[in-house]
Amino acid sequence: MNDANHTLTIIVPVYNEEESLERVGEALGSYLRRSRTDAVVLFVNDGSTDRSEELIEAQCAANSRFGFLHLQRNDGLSTA
């Protein structure tokens, strides 16, 4: 996610979502390909204790319009 010229950032808070991350990533990737808006996706890992961090990093490596932040501990949806 190197393009600072986008007009929309889709923020996806994540906490222990390993079972749904692949599906979410596919849906967001599909949206970005069709969208007329220059958008990016930012996954915010809110201290997950499952494989969410690993899966987010893999998706971001595969899609240049995806980025991530990893929070050290779970602080809740509002913080993420």
N, C-alpha and C positions, 0 to 999 in steps of 0.2 A: 504494500500500500504506500507507494512512493509519490503518488500524484497529489500534490497539495491544491490542485485547481478544481477539485470536485465541488459540486453544489449541494450534495446531500450525503450525510453520514448516517447509516443505519446502525444503531447501537443494539447489540444483542447481549444482554446479561446472561451469564451461564453459571449455574451451580449444580454440579453432579448431573450433567445431561448427556453422558456418553452414549446413551441409547438413541438419542434423537439428533445428535450433532450432524451426522452424515446427511440425514434427510433435510435438515434446516440448511446446511451448506449447499446442497443441490438446488433447493428451492430459491435461495438467495442468488446463487450463480445464474440460474435461469432468468430470474427477474432482471439482474444487471445486464444480461445480454440483450434483453428485449426493451429495456427502459430507454426512454428518450432523455432522461435526466442523468447527468454524469454523477454517479453515486459510488460510494465505497461502503464496506461493511466492517465494523469494529466489534469484535468479540471481547467481552470483558469477563474474564474468569474470576468469579468471586470466591476464591479460596476452595475450589472443588477438591474433593478427596478421592475421586475416581479417576478415570483416564481422560477426563475432559481436556486437560491442558495439552496432553499429547495429541489428541485428535484435532484440537483447534490449530496447533502449530502445523500439523500435516495439511490441513485445509488451506491455511494461509500460504504455505510453501507452494501449493498447487494453483492458487488463484492470486494474482498480483493486486487484485482489488479488495482483498481481505487483509485485515490487520488484527492485532490482539494486544490486550493488556492482561497481565496476571496479577491479581491482588493476593497478598500473602495470606490473608485470613478472610473468612466469610463475614462481611459487614452488612449484608442485606441488599435488596433490590435497589433501594434509593441510592446507595453509595456506588453500586456497580453501574 
